[in-house]
Amino acid sequence: MEQILEIREGCNTPEQLVKSLPFSRFLKIYKAEFIDSLDHRDLRHKNEAIHKVDFIKGVCARDFLRLLQSEEVAPGGEMEQARNLVRFIDGAFHHFRSSSYSRLVRLQNDVVSTGLETPESVKDKVTEKASSLSDLILETRRKLLRKVGMEHGVRRSHGLDASPNVTAGEISGHYFNLPADYVPLSHVPLTVAADIRTGVDYSTPSNKRAEPFYELDHNPLDLIAFDPEEWVSVPLQVGAWLIVAYLHKSRGSVEMEPGLLNLFPFADIEDIQQNRRPDGVFVFGDPNAKGDDLGYYWDKKNRLLVGLVPDRDELKYFGYCKKPILTLHNVLAIRKGELPLHCGCTRYIVHFDEVEGPYISEMLIKADDMGRISFQKGEDGIKRPIFYGTETGAFACLDGFSEQAKLLMVGREVGYNKDTGSNARQIVPVTEDVEVMNGDPLDVLLYMNNFDLVEQGVSAINADMQVDEAIEHFRLGERVAAGSTHTHRGAKESSYWANPFPLLRDDENILHPELYKQYLRNETEFIAMAKTLVASKELHLGVAFSQLMAGVYSDNGDDDLQRCGYHDRDEVEQLAPTRLAEDLIDRIKEIALEKREQEGQRCSEVSITVALVGDSRTGKSETAEKMEGILSLQLV
């Protein structure tokens, strides 16, 4: 297992830091990696490598402690040797910042055992510890450079963040109410607060998904071979459900931790204090799993949903964390009688100016990629669709974003595979827990068509379809792929309801029969409810044409593109989402006026919740970004 650095000790001075076990442990890791890289050098440079290896093997923590404690380093050979040591440790410093993976851990049992600590106070302590360690590392580096006369000129400390990748406040795992059959998982400390280093890009062995995450007929988790020392656990609040993620500490797997922390809300500490049982567990990078263990299993006896991703390089991609966790959410939602939606959803606050007309004052994201509809009966006895989200962050593909949008991500992002060319991704926070967790009545539900062209002057939205017609678009779920999954770029594919993970059926087969039957029952209830609400204009259904992939879709000829106002194929992807954004803004204002009239009062504002259903690269995020730019709700 390629090592990560876990720091549990506290240090206050450079001397204490250099004498600490974590420093020696990191030095050992860095030396091993350095020597390994030298062993793979070209034979022409073998002599240089041999002498460098001899030097590296002789370096130890005592050398740096002597330097720190020395009054003065003698000039000549002693000074040259000291400078070689400092150059070496300065390289280790930059490796720590850019290529290593470190976790600073503090035990915080008081948050559940005594009540003396709160989640907020623990979070403050975690941030303080991360900042203190970074400052101490920088101070130690400066002191060593100064000892050998290498700290002349401009100091660049403020550009150097030496904080760990993750600083975690943990509690003992035994506080967590896991079923008796899963006791070994209780031996893994549970993260309840964290501070992550942003502005980092992680390279993972894979950068796209190719294998499905389907239901298994066996429990894939082998707890007999499970070693708690090798795992990190993070409790997540995914929609209405408590799902605990267990990540293997090996490189290629543990890098998923900051991404998850930037994507999903933490579970509420009160759930742990009140002995709530988890609804699901997700295990990523299991070295004991077999090839057929990729997927999820419903443990009927323990009423627990178990998801697992084996330790295989082709599965070490953040998409194999995000999508399986959302799959667990969706399975739980379907089983509960709700309708998961693969969608982006935004709540628009519309104000009314009696002279100038309505205007949108706020765009509040409820879901970037996945949400669910709960059917709730109002005081009038009518059932309505209430929308809830899942993620507070976005797993954003950078290919289609403007430079302005990328600037807004700076300082908040956790990136993956920026050097791979296509499908580089960043996880950025886009909304707050409260917006995701609170339910709002759904006003508009549109399917995202990303391949049909729309002529200039014609609206890119048809939001007034009859229910049966609209439902056929959702069931067909057509899109043109961008090539980030197994489907070839530019090829058209179809997935039922835009694939509410797991894929319920394909063109020929029903893939999850029991779940599909329950989904059909939920869909039937939604259709009956929608017919009542569409008739009264409380709900609007239809299709939105983003045209995002229309330029690469082979069925669209050059004459078709020119007729619709595009000079070339590349231009479609840049201009089309703006057209949809403009039309969507106009439609939201029209519906806001209708809603105010229906409510029968001259209210100053209304809330319009719009869900755009579609699979990857159908234009959900791109359209939202264009709307943000048009409305100028943020300044870069």
N, C-alpha and C positions, 0 to 999 in steps of 0.2 A: 504494500500500500504506500503510494507516494505520500510523504508526510506533510501535514499542515502544522502550524505553530499555534498551540493553545497556551495562553498566558493566564495563570491564576494567582500569581504572586503580586504583591504590591511593592513598588520601589519609589524612593523619593530623591535620590541623588545619582549622578552618573556612576559613582563607584558601586552603589548598590545594584544598579542595572547591570553592570558588567559582571558582577559576582553572582547574579541570579541564575537559576536553573534555566529559565526561558532563553536567556542570552546564549548560554552554552548549547542549548538544544538548537536554536536557530543557526548558530555558527556551524554546528555539525551538519545540519541540513544543507546550508549554503555550500560548505566545502564539498560535500558529496555530489551536489548537482554540478558544481564548477568542475570537479575532477572528471565527472561523467562526460561533460561537454568536451573537455580536453582529450579524453580517450577516443573521441570520434573525430579528432582533427585529421586533416589530410596528412599522409605519410611524409610529404615534403617538409612539413613543419613539426615533425615528431620530436626533434631535439628540443625545440622551444617548449613544447608541451611537457616533456619529461621534467625539465628544470622547473617549470611553473608548478607542476604537481608536487615536486619535492618541497617547494616553498609553502604551498597550501597545506600540505600535511603537517608541517611544523607549527602552523598558526594555532594559538589557543587563547582562551579568555585571559589567562594570566598576563599575556603580553600587553593587552590593552589596560589592564588594571595597573601594571607597573608604569605605563606611560602617564596615566591619569594621576598617579601618586608621586611621580618624579618632580623634583624642583625644576630641573633643566636638562635638556637632552644635549649631550656633547656633540660638537660639530664633527664632520668627517664620516667615518664608517658607521658609527652609532646612529647619527642623524639619518643617513641614507636608509639604514635598516628600519628605523622608526617610520620614515616616510613611506616605505614599501608596505608596512603594516597598515598605516592609515589609509593609503590608497586602496588596499584590499578591503578594509572594513567600510570605506566609503562606497565601494562597489556593492558590498553586501547591503548597505543602507538603501541604495537605489533599487536593488533587487527586492528588498523587503517592501518597498513602496509599489513596485510595478508588477512583480511576477510571483511573489510568494502569496500564501493565504494564511492569515492570522486571525485568531479569535481571542479577545480579552474577555474573561469570564468572571463574574462575581456572583456568589451564592446569595440569594435574597429570600430565604425562607420566611422572614418576618412578614412578608406581604400576605401570607396565608396563615402562618402559625400564631402570630400575636396581634396582627392588625396595626402594629406600630408603623408599618410602611404602607404606602398606597402605590398604585401603578404609576401615578404622576411623580411621586418622590423617587421611586426606583428608576424611572426614566431619566430624571434629572441626575441621579448618581451615576447612571450608566454613561451619559453624555460627558459628565465631568471626568470620569475615569478615562474615557477615550481621549479627551483633550489633554489631560495631564500626562498620559503616556506619550502622546505625540510630542508635547513640549519637552519631556525628559529625553526622548530619543534625539530630538534636534539639539538640545543643550549638550548631550554627550558627544554628538558628532562635532559641534562647534569647538568644544573643549579639546578634543583629540586633534582637530585640524590646527588649532592655535598652538598646541604643544610642539608641533613640528614646523611651524611657520607657514602653514598652507591656508591661512584664513585672511589673506590680504585682499584689498579691493572691495568690490560690491558684495554685500550679503544678500542672499536670495531666500531667506528663511520663509517668508510669507507665501512663497509659491510651493513650498514643500509640506505636504500633509503626510505625516508619518503615523497617523492613527491606524488601528487595526482594520481589517476588512469588515469585521463585525465585532461590536462590543455588546455582550449579552448579559442581562440579568436573569439568572436561572433559579428555579426552585427544584427541590428534590422531586423526582418523577413519581414517588409514592403518594404524593398529594392528589394525583390524578386518578379519577375513578374509572379505571379500565376493567373490563371483565376478567374474571379469574383466569381464563384460558390465555390471556394476553399479559400476564404478570411480568415476563421478561422486558416488555416495553416500559414498564414502570421504573426500571433501573436506569433509564436514560434521563438525565436532567432535562427539565422542561423550560424553554425560553419564554419569559413573560414580559420582557422589555428589551429593546435593542436600539443601537445606534449604528448605522451602516455608513461606510465610506462611499460617497458617490463620485461621479466623474471617472469611474473605473470601467475598463472594458475587459471582459473575460473571453479567452479563446477556449472553446469547447471542441471535443473531437468531431462533433457533427453540427451542421447548421440548418437542418431541415428534418421534418418528420416523414417517415416512409411506411412505418408499420402501424396498424390500427390498435386501439386500446379497447378490447371487447370483453364481454363477460366470460368468465372461466367456470368450469364445472368442478374445480377444486380450489382449496385455499392455497395460494401461492407462497404464503409466509411460513418459513421454517423457523420456528422459535427455539428449537433445540440447538441449532447452530448459531443462533443470534448472540452476538457479543456486544453488550451495551456500551462498552468503552469506545466502540467504533462509530457511534452515531450521534447526530445532533437532532433534537426534536423541536418543532415549532407548532404551537396550536393556532389554527387559523379559523376565523369566522367567515365562512363562505356562504353567503345568503343567510338562511335560517339555521344552518347546520355547523356544528363544531367538528372540524376535520383536523387531525394532527398529522403533520408531515414529519417523517423520519428520513434524514439525509445521511448517506454514508460519508465518513470524513475523508475518503480518498479524493485526490485531485481529479477533476472531471465530474465529480458528483457534488462535493461540498460547495462549489461555486454557485450552485443554484440557491443557496441560502439568502444572500442579499437580494436576489431577484424576487424571491417569494415575499420577503419582508417589504419590498417596494411595491408589490402587486396586490396583496390581500390584507384585509384588516386583521389585527391580532384578535384572538379570542378574548372575551371579557373575563377578567380575573375573577369576577363574581361567580361565573359558571364553575370555576375550579373550586372556589371557596364553598359553593353550595353543592358540591359533589355531583355535578352534572356528568353523565356518561357521554363520551364522544359518539358522534354519529358515524364517523368513518376514520380510518387510518390510511395514510399513503406512504409507501416505502420506496425510496428512490436509490438506485445503485446497489442493490442487494447482491453481494458477491456469492451468496449461497443459492441464488435462484437459477432455475433451469431455463432453457430457451422457450418453453411453452408456459412460462409463468408471467408473461407480460399481459396485464389485464386486471379486471376487478372481480371480486367474489362476494356474494351476499351470504354472510355467516348467519343463517337463520336462527341457530341456537342462541347466539349472543347478540342478535339484532345489530350487527356491525357490518359496515361496508368496508372491504379491504381492497386497496389498490396497490399494485406493485410494478416497478420497472426494474428489470435485472441490470447487473453491472456489465454492460456491453457498450463499446465505444460508439456504435451507430445509434445508440439510444441516449447518449450524453449530450443533450440539447435541451434548452430551457422549455421548448415546446412540449417535451415529454414530462415536464412538471406541471405546467399550466393546464394543458388540455386534459390530462388524467384527473387532476383535482376538480376541474369543472365538470368532468364526466361524472365523478362521484356526486357532485351537487345536483346534476341533472337527473341521475337515477333516483336520488332521494326525493327530488321534486315530483317526478312522475309517479313514484310510489305513493306520494301524499295526495295525488289528485290534482296537481298543478301543471302548468304548461311552461317548460323551459324554452327560452328564445335565444338563438344565436344571433345577437343583435348589438347595435349601439343604441343607447337611449339617452335622451337629453330632455330636461325640464326647462321650458322657456318661460320666463316671467315677462308678461306683456302688460305695459301700462297704456293708459288711454289719455291722449291729449285731445280735448274736444275740438280744437281748432286744426291741428296738424294731422291728427289721426293716431292710430296705435303705434307703439314702438316697443322693441324688445330691449329690456334693461339688463337681463341676466341670462346666461346659459349655464345650467347646472347639470353636470353629467351624472346620470344614474347608472349607466353601464357602458363600458367601452366595448365589451365583446360578448357578454353573457348576462342574462337576467331571467326572470321568471314572472309568470302571471298567476296570481292567486285570485280565485273567484269568491268575491265577498258580497254578501247581501247587505244592502243599505236599509235605512229606516223606512223607505218606501216599499220594501220587499223585493226590489229589483237587484239581481246580481250584476256586479260590474267587475271588469278586469283591473286589478290593482297590481302595479308593476314594482318589483324589487330588483336591485342589482346584485353584483357579486364582488367585483374588483374595485379598489380605489385607485389602481394604477392601470397603465396601458402597456401592452407588449407591442411596441410600435415598430413597424417595418419602415426604415428610413428612406427607402427607395422613392416613395411618393410624396415626401414632405418638403415644404419650402424651406429656404434657409432661415426665414423668420421663425417658423415653427421649431426648427432645430435649436435656434438660439434660446427659445423659451424653455427648452429641456436642460440647458447647461446648468450644472450645479445640483441637479436633482436626479440625474440619470444613473442607472446601472446598465451597462452595455454588454452585448454579446456579439463577438465575431465581426467587428467592424472592418477587418482586413480581408474578409472572404469575398468581397465584391457584392453579389446579390444577397438579399435577405439578411443584411445586417440589421440588428434589432437593438432597441433601447427600452428599458422599463422605466417609466416616469409616472409620478403621482399625477392624477388628473381630477380627483374629486375627494370629498371627505367621507368619513365613515357614516355620518348621519344621513347623507344624501343617498348612499347605497342601501342602508338598512331601513330607511323610512319608505313606506309604500305610498304611491300616488296613482290616482285613476289614469288609465291609459286613454289618450284622446285620439292618437293617430298611430296606425300600424301599417307600415309599407314594406313591400319586398324590394330588395335592391337588385335591379337588373343592370349588369355592368357591361353588356355587349351590344344591345340594340341602340342604333343611332337615332337621335332626335333632331329634326330640322330646326334651324334658327327661327325664333318667333313662336315656337310650339312649346308649351310647358313640359318640363321634364318630370312632372308628377301627375299621376292620375289617382287621386285620393278619394274618389267618389264611386268606387265599384260596388256592385252588389256582393253580398257575402260569398255566395257560391263561386262567383267568378274570381274573386280575390283569393279565396282559399286554394283554388287550383294552381295559382302562381306559387303559393307557399309550399304546396305539396310537391310540385315539380322541382322547385329549388334549383333552377338553372343558373350557371355562372360560367365565365371564361376564366381559367386559372392563370396565375402569375408564375407558376413553377416553384413555389415554396414548399409544395408537398409532392407526392408521387405523380401528380397529373402534369403533363407537359404544358409549358407556357403557351398560351394561345388556344389550347384545346378546351372545348366546352364539356362540362360535366353536369350531372344532375344529382342532387341529394335532398331527400325528403325534409322539408322545413329547414333547408340550409344546414342540415346535419346538426341537430341538437344532440351533441355527443352523449352516448355512443350513437353511431349510425344505425338507425332502426331498420332500414331496408335499402336495398339497391335496386337496379332495374329488374333483377330476376328473383331475388331472395329476400325473405324476411329474416333479419339477422339476429334479432333478440325477441323471440315470439311473445313471451309473457309481458315484457316491458312494452312491446309494440301494441298489444291488446289494451294495456292500461292507458297508453298514450292516445289511442283511438277514442277511448271513453272520455278522456280529458278534452280531446279535440272536439268531440261531439257536444260536450257541455259548453265549450267556448263558442262554437258556431251558433248554438241556440241563443246564447246570451248576446252574441254580436248582432244577430238579426234584429233583436229588439232595440239595441242601442244605435245601430246604423239607421233604422227607420226613424228614430227620434233625433238623428244627427248628433248624438252624444259621442259616437265613435266613427272614425273615418278609416276605411280600408282601401288598399290599392297597391300600386307599383311606383317606385322612384327609379328613374333612369340615370345612373351615374355616368354611363358610357366610359368608365375608367379603363376597361380593357378592350373597348371597341376598336382601337387602333391596331391591336395585335390579332384580332379575331379574323380568321381567313375568309369568312363569308361576307365581310364588309369590303367592297371594292373601293378603289381610289375615287371613282366617280361618286360613290355614296358619301365618302368622307368630304369631298369638295362641296357636294350639294348641301351638306349639313354644316358648312362653314369652317372646315378644317383644311389647312394647307398641306399637312403631311400627317403621317401616322403618329409620330412622336408628340405632336401638338395636342392630340386628343386627350392624352393622360393629364396634360397640364391644364387645359382649359375647361374640359367637360365638368369636373366637380364644382367649378365656380358657377357654371350655368345652373346646376342642380341646387346649389346653395342659395342662389338668388331666388329661384322659384319657391324653394322651401320657406324662405323668410316671408315671402308674400303670402303663401298659403297659411302659415302659422298665424299671421295677423288677421286673415279672413276668419279663420276658425275661432280666434280669440273674440272677435266681435260677435260671432254666433253664440259662443258660450256665455258671454255677458248678457245677451238678450234672453237666453234660455233661463239664466239664473234670476231674471226678472228684477234686477237692481242695477243701479248705476255705480257699480264698484269701480275702484280706481285701478285695479289690476286683476289679472287672472293668470293661472298657471296652465300651460299646455305641455303635455308629456307626449313625446314622439319617439317611437321605436322603429329603427331601420333594420330589418332582418336580412342577413346575408352572411355567406362564408368569407374566407380570407380574400382580401383585395377586391371586394365588391364596392368599396368606396365609402364605407361607414365613417372611418376616422378622417379620411381626406375631405369628405363633405363637411364634417364638423369643424375641421381646421379652416376651411374656406369661409364658413359662416362666421367664425371667430374673427377672421381678418376683415370681412366685409363690415361687420358690426363694430369693429374697432373697440372691443371690450377689454383688450390688454395692450399695453405699450411696451415695445421692445427698445 
